[in-house]
Amino acid sequence: MIYKSLKWEIQSVSGINDRGQIIGTAEHNGHQCVFLLSPETLKTK
């Protein structure tokens, strides 16, 4: 989850791997950045 209050604007998504990680580009406070989003692991009982 990306919170609006953090002021990230996702511009493009380039890919997703077998781990469910997503890579792309975004703008944060006027700066072009790359990002890697990783899913939270699910805990099972």
Buried (B, 14 or more C-beta within 10 A) or exposed (E): EEEEEEEBEEEEEEEEEEEEEBBBBBEEEEEEEEBEBEEEEEEEE
